[in-house]
Amino acid sequence: MTAGMALFKQQTVEDFYDIGEELGSGQFAIVKRCWEKSTGLEFAAKFIKKRQSRSSRRGVRREEIEREVNILQQTQHANIVTFHDVYENLTDVVLVLEL
C-alpha cells in the first residue's frame, strides 16, 4: 500500500451502511444505493469482486483496486465522483462513493 492510501477496513460495510437497490452492474462490480447509518447521508456502494487466485481470470486483482482507490483519493473534480470510504471482506472490496 502506498503512502496516503486509504486503509481497507476489515469490517462489514452493512454494519455502517444500509444497502439499497442496485443502481448498475458490470463484469466485476455491482453498484448499490446506500445510506450511512450514523448520518443518514446517501452514497453509492461499489462492490468489486476480488480475484481469488493468481491463475483465476474472474474478479479484479487487489493491486488494481488499490490503484483505483488511490486515484479517487487524489482527484477532486466536479465531474468525478468523490471517494468516501473503503471496506474489504473475503470476496469483495466495497468502495463508498458520492452518489
N, C-alpha and C positions, 0 to 999 in steps of 0.2 A: 504494500500500500504506500502510495506516495504522500509526501507532506501536504497537509491541508485537505486530504480526502476524508470524507465522512466515514465514521465508524459504522459498519454494517451491524445494526442492532440484532442480537441473537434472541429477540423477544418475539412474541406473536403479535403481528400487526393488529389482529382483531381485539387484542387487549386495550388498544389505544384508539382504534377507529371502528366505527360502524360501517360495514361494507354494503353498498347498494347494488344497483343494477349494472349490467355490463354496458359499457359505452362503445367498445370496439375491440377487435382482436386481430392478431396477425399470426405468423407461423410459430413464433416462440413467446408471445406475450398476449395477455388479456388486460384491458383497462376497464376498471370499475369505478363508479362514483363512490366516494366515502366521506364520512364526517368525523372530525376529531372529537372524541368523547369529552375532553376537558374544555373545549371552547365552542363546539358546535359548528366550527368552520368547515366549509366544503372543499374537498380536494379530489384529485384523480389518483387512484392506486394502480400502478402498472405492475402486474405480476409477471415476472420474466422467468421462464423455465430454465433452470441451470443444467448444464451438460453434466451428466452423471459419471462419465469416464472419458479418458483421453481418446479412446477409439470410437466413442459414440459420435454420431452426426446430429443427434437430436439435442436441442437446447443450446444455450449460449454459454461460452466459456466465461468463467469468473473475471478474467482479465478484461474481457470486452465490456462486461457490466461495470467494472471499476472505472474504465475509461469513460463510459457514458456518464457516470455519476460525477467524475472529476470535471468533465466539460460542462455539465449542467451547473455545478457549483460555481464555476468561474465565469459563467456567462450571465450577464444581465442585459436583456434587450426586450423591448415591448412585444416583439413577435416570437419570442421563445419562452416556453413555459418555465416557471420558476421552480427549482428543486426545493423540497421542504424536509424530507426525511427518507431514510432507507432502512429496511428490515430484511433479515435473511432467515430462512428455515432450511430444512433438508433438501427441498425440491425447488424452491423459488427464492428470488430476490424481489422485494416489493419496493418500488420507488413511489414515494408520495409526492405528487406534483400539483402545481397550481392547476385549477380547473378552468 
